């Protein structure tokens, strides 16, 4: 086998391995977790709108281990300003926002 064929074979192998890893890693969240996340985001969007009058966009989430708490944390930012970070902890048994955090200059409406 010449060097050129070996090079293409190696590149093809790496490409296939990358695609396989991407598919496996992207499918790690169960449909139940996706449903929980979607409902938690809706509850949090409502919380921030009703309590602070702001629209937010979520960029990350983390499920707290279920043996500790049935909670998912959401992080993101105020729409239109990625420097204004927000945070919410949502109980996914009740979809109640247990904790919400906004930048100091944003005051509660109530």
N, C-alpha and C positions, 0 to 999 in steps of 0.2 A: 504494500500500500504506500503510495507516495505521500509526501508531507502535505500537499494541498488537500487531498482527500481526507487525511487524518484531521486536519484543521477544521474542515467543514463538518465532519462527523462529530467532533468535540463541540463545536458551536451548536449543532442540532441537538445534541444530548443536553447541553446546558439550557437551551431554550425550552425543551420539553420539561426538564426538571423544574424550571422557574414557573411554567404554566401549572404544573401539577401542584407545586407548593402554594401558589396563589389560590387555586381552587380549594385546596384543603383548608387553608387558613381563613379564607373568606367565608367558609361555611360553618365556622365554629359556633355561631350564635343560633340557638334553637328557635323554632317558630314561636315557642312560648316566651322566650326572652325578647324576641322582636316585638311581640304583642305587648308585653309589659313595658318595654322601652317606649313604644308609640303612645301608650296611655299615660305614662309618666311625663312624657314631653308635653302632651296636651294639658295635663294638670298643671305643669310648671308654667307653660305659656299663659294660662289663665291666671295663675297666682301673680306673676310679674305684672300683667296688664291691670288686674284689679287692685293690687296693692301699691304699685309704683307708677302705673301709667306708661309702661315701656313695653316695646316689642323686643323679643330676644331671639337669638339663633343659637341652637346647641351644636357643639362641635365634638363633644366627647362624652362618654358615659363609663360608669364602672359599677358592676354589681357587687355589693358587699356580700361576703360569704353567707349563705342562707342559714347556717347554724348560728350565726351571730345576730343577724337582723334581716328582715325582708325589705331591704332598702336598696335603691339605685341612686347613685349620685350623677348629676348632670352638670357639665360645665359648658360655657359658651360666652356670648358677648351681646351687648346691646346692639340691635340692628343699626347699621350705619356707622358704628364706631367699634372696631375690633379691639381697641385699647381698653374699653370699658367691660371688664369681665364680670360674669355672673355665675352663680353656683346655686344648685338646689339639691336637697336630699328628699327623696320621695319614698314613702312607705307604699310598697306595691300590693299590700293586702287591701288598703283603703284608698290608694291614690291620693293621699293627703301630703302636701308639701310640709315636711317637718321643719326644715331649715331653708331659708333663702338668703342669699347674700348679693348685694349690689355695691357699686362704688359709693364712697362716702358722700359725694355731692348729690346723689339721687335720694330724695326724701320720700318717705311713705305718704300716700294720699290720705290715709285715715289718721 
